[in-house]
Amino acid sequence: MAEAQGLAGEAARVAARAYLDELAHQRRLSPHTLQGYRRDIDALLAQTGDTPLDAMTVQDIRRCVARLHAKGLGGRSLARTISAWRGFYRWLARHRGVDHNPCQTVRAPKAKRSLPTVLSPDQAQTLLDAPSDGVLELRDRAMFELFYSSGLRLAELVSLDCGGGLDLAAGEVTVTGKRNKTRLVPVGEKAREALSTWLEARGALARPGEPALFVSQRGWRLSPRMVQARLQRWAIKRGLSARVHPHVLRHSFASHVLQSSGDLRAVQEMLGHADIGTTQVYTHLDFQHLAKVYDAAHPRAKKKS
C-alpha cells in the first residue's frame, strides 16, 4: 500500500492524466467519449478535496454521488459517472497499487425512463422534401437524408471522407462508431440522390486536399456544432415546431424501420448498439404507435368524447 499513499492534490491529477492518456491512445476512445471521462474524473477530484484517492471509502463515494444528485445530475448521468470512477479505480489498482475500489458496490439512483423523441413519417417527409436553396442547402439535404436513411451518429457523419466509406453505387456506407467498431449500413435511394447532387456541387466549397465529405462554407470539415445548428435552422424554416437535432433523425430512423419490419436485431446492427437492451427502447415507441391505432380503431377501446 506504500505506493498508493499520497494520491491527493497534484499526485491525483497526475494519475488522472495518465489514465485519460491510456484511454485516448490504447483504447482509442472518440474525442466526445474521452471528454465525458475527463469531466467525470474532474468531478471526482473536485469532490475528494484533500482526501487521498486511496483513502476514499464506499461511504465517501456515496456522499459524492448524493452531492452531484442534489445539484441536479440525473440517474442516467450519475450511472455513467460512477462507471467512469469505477474504471479509474481499476486503473489505480493496476498502476498505483490501490488495493480497493470504493465505487464497486455504489449504484446510481434509478432514472426515470424517458422515450427518445422521434418525428412521425409525415414530419420526416416535411423536413426532407422541401426544395433546396443554394449549395449550402444541397449539402444540408444530403447530410439530413443520410442521417435519416442510415441512422448515423453525429460523430460518424462528420468523420466521413470522400475517399472512403460511402459507396453510392452499392447503396451503403461504412462508418466507425463507438469503441472503434466498424459497421456497414444501407443508404436509401433518396439519400443517394441527395448525396450525388451534393458531390457534384462540393467542389464549389471544399479547399484543395480537404478529404471531408461534408465541408463548411470556408471549405473545411464541418464541426458537429455546425451540423446541429444547420439542422435546427432547416427544421424551423420548414415549419416544424419540435426541436429537431441529429439524434432525433437517428431515433426516427430506428423507430420507423422497427415499425415496418419488426426486426429488432437488424435495427441493433444498423445502429451499432453493443447491447440489444439499448435498442429495445424503440419497441416501446412501436407499442405507443400501435396503442394509438388501437384507441382510434377499436369500438370498445376507450370512452368516446
C-alpha positions as CSV (number, residue, x, y, z in Angstrom):
1,M,0.0,0.0,0.0
2,A,3.0,2.2,0.3
3,E,2.9,3.1,-3.4
4,A,-0.6,4.2,-3.1
5,Q,-0.2,6.8,-0.3
6,G,-0.4,10.4,-1.2
7,L,-2.9,10.2,-4.1
8,A,-4.3,13.6,-3.4
9,G,-3.7,17.0,-4.9
10,E,-1.2,17.1,-7.7
11,A,-0.5,13.3,-7.4
12,A,-4.2,12.6,-8.0
13,R,-4.2,14.9,-11.0
14,V,-1.1,13.3,-12.5
15,A,-2.7,9.9,-12.1
16,A,-5.9,11.1,-13.7
17,R,-4.0,12.5,-16.7
18,A,-2.1,9.2,-17.1
19,Y,-5.4,7.3,-17.0
20,L,-7.0,9.6,-19.6
21,D,-3.9,9.3,-21.8
22,E,-4.3,5.5,-21.8
23,L,-7.9,5.8,-22.7
24,A,-7.0,8.0,-25.6
25,H,-4.1,6.1,-27.0
26,Q,-4.6,2.5,-26.1
27,R,-8.4,2.2,-26.1
28,R,-8.7,4.9,-28.8
29,L,-11.9,6.4,-27.5
30,S,-13.6,9.0,-29.5
31,P,-12.9,12.7,-28.5
32,H,-16.5,13.0,-27.4
33,T,-16.3,9.9,-25.1
34,L,-12.9,11.0,-23.8
35,Q,-14.3,14.4,-22.9
36,G,-17.1,12.7,-20.9
37,Y,-14.5,10.6,-19.0
38,R,-12.4,13.7,-18.3
39,R,-15.4,15.6,-17.0
40,D,-16.4,12.7,-14.7
41,I,-12.8,12.3,-13.3
42,D,-12.6,16.0,-12.7
43,A,-15.9,15.8,-10.8
44,L,-14.4,13.0,-8.6
45,L,-11.2,15.0,-7.9
46,A,-13.3,18.1,-7.0
47,Q,-15.4,16.0,-4.6
48,T,-12.5,14.3,-2.8
49,G,-10.7,17.6,-1.9
50,D,-7.8,16.8,0.4
51,T,-8.7,13.2,0.9
52,P,-6.3,10.9,-1.0
53,L,-8.0,8.7,-3.6
54,D,-6.6,5.6,-1.9
55,A,-8.3,6.6,1.4
56,M,-11.8,7.1,-0.1
57,T,-14.4,4.7,1.3
58,V,-17.7,3.5,-0.1
59,Q,-19.5,6.0,2.2
60,D,-17.3,8.8,0.8
61,I,-18.2,7.9,-2.8
62,R,-21.9,7.7,-1.9
63,R,-21.7,11.2,-0.4
64,C,-20.1,12.4,-3.6
65,V,-22.9,10.9,-5.6
66,A,-25.5,12.4,-3.3
67,R,-24.0,15.9,-3.7
68,L,-24.0,15.6,-7.5
69,H,-27.6,14.3,-7.4
70,A,-28.5,17.3,-5.3
71,K,-27.0,19.6,-7.9
72,G,-29.4,18.2,-10.5
73,L,-27.5,15.3,-12.1
74,G,-30.0,12.6,-13.2
75,G,-29.8,8.9,-12.6
76,R,-28.5,8.1,-16.1
77,S,-25.7,10.7,-15.9
78,L,-24.8,9.5,-12.4
79,A,-24.6,5.9,-13.6
80,R,-22.2,7.0,-16.3
81,T,-20.2,9.0,-13.8
82,I,-19.9,6.1,-11.3
83,S,-18.9,3.8,-14.1
84,A,-16.1,6.2,-15.1
85,W,-14.9,6.4,-11.4
86,R,-15.0,2.6,-11.1
87,G,-12.8,2.2,-14.2
88,F,-10.4,4.8,-12.9
89,Y,-10.1,2.9,-9.6
90,R,-9.4,-0.3,-11.5
91,W,-6.6,1.5,-13.3
92,L,-5.3,2.8,-10.0
93,A,-5.2,-0.8,-8.7
94,R,-3.0,-1.9,-11.7
95,H,-0.7,1.2,-11.8
96,R,-0.7,2.8,-8.4
97,G,-1.2,-0.1,-6.0
98,V,-4.6,0.9,-4.7
99,D,-6.0,-2.2,-3.0
100,H,-9.7,-1.4,-3.0
101,N,-12.4,0.0,-5.3
102,P,-14.8,2.1,-3.2
103,C,-17.1,2.5,-6.3
104,Q,-17.6,-1.2,-6.8
105,T,-20.9,-1.5,-5.0
106,V,-22.2,2.0,-5.4
107,R,-25.3,2.4,-7.7
108,A,-26.9,5.5,-9.1
109,P,-30.5,6.4,-8.2
110,K,-32.9,4.9,-10.7
111,A,-33.5,7.2,-13.6
112,K,-37.0,7.9,-14.9
113,R,-37.1,6.1,-18.3
114,S,-37.7,8.6,-21.0
115,L,-38.5,7.6,-24.5
116,P,-36.5,9.2,-27.3
117,T,-38.1,12.0,-29.4
118,V,-39.0,10.9,-32.9
119,L,-40.6,12.5,-35.9
120,S,-43.6,11.0,-37.5
121,P,-43.2,9.8,-41.1
122,D,-45.2,12.8,-42.2
123,Q,-42.9,15.2,-40.3
124,A,-39.8,13.4,-41.7
125,Q,-41.2,13.9,-45.2
126,T,-42.0,17.6,-44.5
127,L,-38.4,18.1,-43.2
128,L,-36.7,16.4,-46.2
129,D,-38.9,17.0,-49.2
130,A,-38.8,20.8,-49.3
131,P,-36.6,22.3,-52.2
132,S,-33.0,23.2,-51.5
133,D,-31.8,26.8,-52.0
134,G,-28.2,27.1,-52.9
135,V,-25.1,24.9,-52.4
136,L,-25.2,25.0,-48.6
137,E,-28.7,23.6,-48.6
138,L,-27.7,20.9,-51.1
139,R,-25.1,19.9,-48.6
140,D,-27.6,20.1,-45.7
141,R,-30.1,18.0,-47.5
142,A,-27.5,15.3,-48.2
143,M,-26.5,15.3,-44.6
144,F,-30.0,15.0,-43.2
145,E,-31.1,12.4,-45.7
146,L,-28.1,10.3,-44.7
147,F,-28.9,10.7,-41.0
148,Y,-32.5,9.6,-41.6
149,S,-31.7,6.9,-44.2
150,S,-28.9,5.2,-42.3
151,G,-29.3,6.1,-38.6
152,L,-25.8,7.5,-38.2
153,R,-24.5,9.2,-35.1
154,L,-23.4,12.8,-35.4
155,A,-19.7,12.0,-34.9
156,E,-19.9,9.2,-37.5
157,L,-21.4,11.6,-40.1
158,V,-18.9,14.4,-39.7
159,S,-15.9,12.0,-39.8
160,L,-16.9,10.6,-43.3
161,D,-14.4,11.3,-46.1
162,C,-14.9,11.4,-49.8
163,G,-12.2,8.8,-50.4
164,G,-13.8,6.0,-48.4
165,G,-16.8,4.8,-46.5
166,L,-19.5,5.9,-48.9
167,D,-20.4,3.7,-51.9
168,L,-23.4,5.2,-53.8
169,A,-23.3,2.5,-56.5
170,A,-23.8,-0.2,-53.9
171,G,-26.1,1.9,-51.7
172,E,-24.1,1.5,-48.5
173,V,-21.8,3.4,-46.1
174,T,-19.1,2.1,-43.8
175,V,-18.8,4.0,-40.5
176,T,-16.6,3.7,-37.4
177,G,-18.7,4.1,-34.3
178,K,-18.2,3.8,-30.6
179,R,-15.2,1.8,-29.3
180,N,-13.8,1.9,-32.8
181,K,-16.3,-0.6,-34.1
182,T,-16.9,-0.5,-37.9
183,R,-20.3,-1.4,-39.4
184,L,-21.8,-1.3,-42.9
185,V,-25.2,0.4,-43.2
186,P,-27.6,0.7,-46.2
187,V,-28.2,4.1,-47.8
188,G,-31.6,4.6,-49.3
189,E,-32.5,5.9,-52.7
190,K,-33.5,9.5,-51.6
191,A,-30.2,9.8,-49.7
192,R,-28.2,8.5,-52.6
193,E,-29.8,11.1,-54.9
194,A,-29.1,13.9,-52.4
195,L,-25.5,12.8,-51.9
196,S,-24.9,12.5,-55.6
197,T,-26.2,16.1,-56.1
198,W,-24.0,17.4,-53.3
199,L,-20.9,15.6,-54.6
200,E,-21.3,17.4,-57.9
201,A,-21.5,20.8,-56.1
202,R,-18.9,20.1,-53.3
203,G,-16.0,21.5,-55.3
204,A,-17.5,24.9,-55.0
205,L,-16.8,24.9,-51.3
206,A,-14.1,22.3,-50.5
207,R,-10.5,23.5,-50.2
208,P,-7.9,21.6,-52.2
209,G,-6.9,18.4,-50.4
210,E,-9.7,18.5,-47.9
211,P,-10.9,14.9,-47.6
212,A,-14.1,15.5,-45.6
213,L,-17.4,14.5,-47.3
214,F,-19.2,17.5,-45.7
215,V,-17.4,20.8,-45.6
216,S,-18.2,24.2,-44.3
217,Q,-18.6,27.5,-46.2
218,R,-14.9,28.0,-45.7
219,G,-14.0,24.7,-47.2
220,W,-13.0,22.7,-44.1
221,R,-14.6,19.7,-42.4
222,L,-17.9,20.6,-40.7
223,S,-18.0,20.6,-36.9
224,P,-20.7,18.7,-35.0
225,R,-22.0,22.0,-33.6
226,M,-22.4,23.5,-37.0
227,V,-24.4,20.4,-38.2
228,Q,-26.7,20.8,-35.2
229,A,-27.2,24.5,-35.9
230,R,-27.9,23.9,-39.6
231,L,-30.5,21.2,-38.8
232,Q,-32.3,23.3,-36.3
233,R,-32.4,26.2,-38.8
234,W,-33.6,23.8,-41.5
235,A,-36.4,22.5,-39.3
236,I,-37.6,25.9,-38.3
237,K,-37.6,27.1,-41.9
238,R,-39.8,24.1,-42.8
239,G,-42.3,24.8,-40.1
240,L,-41.6,22.1,-37.6
241,S,-42.3,23.2,-34.1
242,A,-40.4,20.3,-32.4
243,R,-36.8,20.9,-31.5
244,V,-35.0,18.8,-34.1
245,H,-31.4,17.7,-33.6
246,P,-29.3,15.0,-35.3
247,H,-30.2,12.3,-32.8
248,V,-33.9,12.8,-33.5
249,L,-33.2,11.7,-37.0
250,R,-31.3,8.7,-35.8
251,H,-34.2,7.8,-33.4
252,S,-36.7,8.4,-36.2
253,F,-34.8,6.0,-38.5
254,A,-34.8,3.3,-35.8
255,S,-38.4,3.7,-34.9
256,H,-39.7,3.8,-38.5
257,V,-37.6,0.7,-39.5
258,L,-38.8,-1.2,-36.5
259,Q,-42.4,-0.3,-37.1
260,S,-42.2,-1.6,-40.6
261,S,-40.0,-4.6,-40.1
262,G,-40.4,-5.7,-36.5
263,D,-36.7,-6.9,-36.8
264,L,-35.1,-5.7,-33.6
265,R,-31.7,-7.4,-34.3
266,A,-31.4,-5.8,-37.7
267,V,-32.1,-2.4,-36.1
268,Q,-29.5,-3.1,-33.5
269,E,-26.9,-3.9,-36.1
270,M,-27.6,-0.8,-38.2
271,L,-27.5,1.5,-35.1
272,G,-24.2,-0.1,-33.9
273,H,-25.6,-0.9,-30.4
274,A,-23.4,-3.4,-28.5
275,D,-26.3,-4.3,-26.2
276,I,-29.7,-5.1,-27.6
277,G,-31.2,-3.7,-24.4
278,T,-30.3,-0.2,-25.7
279,T,-32.2,-0.9,-28.9
280,Q,-35.3,-2.2,-27.1
281,V,-36.4,1.3,-26.2
282,Y,-37.7,1.6,-29.7
283,T,-40.1,-1.3,-29.0
284,H,-41.8,1.0,-26.5
285,L,-42.1,3.6,-29.2
286,D,-43.6,1.0,-31.5
287,F,-46.1,0.0,-28.9
288,Q,-47.1,3.6,-28.4
289,H,-47.8,3.8,-32.1
290,L,-49.9,0.6,-32.0
291,A,-51.8,1.8,-28.9
292,K,-52.8,4.9,-30.8
293,V,-54.0,2.9,-33.7
294,Y,-55.9,0.6,-31.3
295,D,-57.5,3.5,-29.4
296,A,-58.6,5.1,-32.7
297,A,-60.0,2.0,-34.3
298,H,-61.3,-0.4,-31.6
299,P,-65.0,0.3,-30.8
300,R,-64.5,-0.5,-27.1
301,A,-61.0,0.8,-26.6
302,K,-62.0,3.9,-24.7
303,K,-64.9,6.1,-24.0
304,K,-65.7,8.3,-26.9
305,S,-65.9,12.1,-26.3
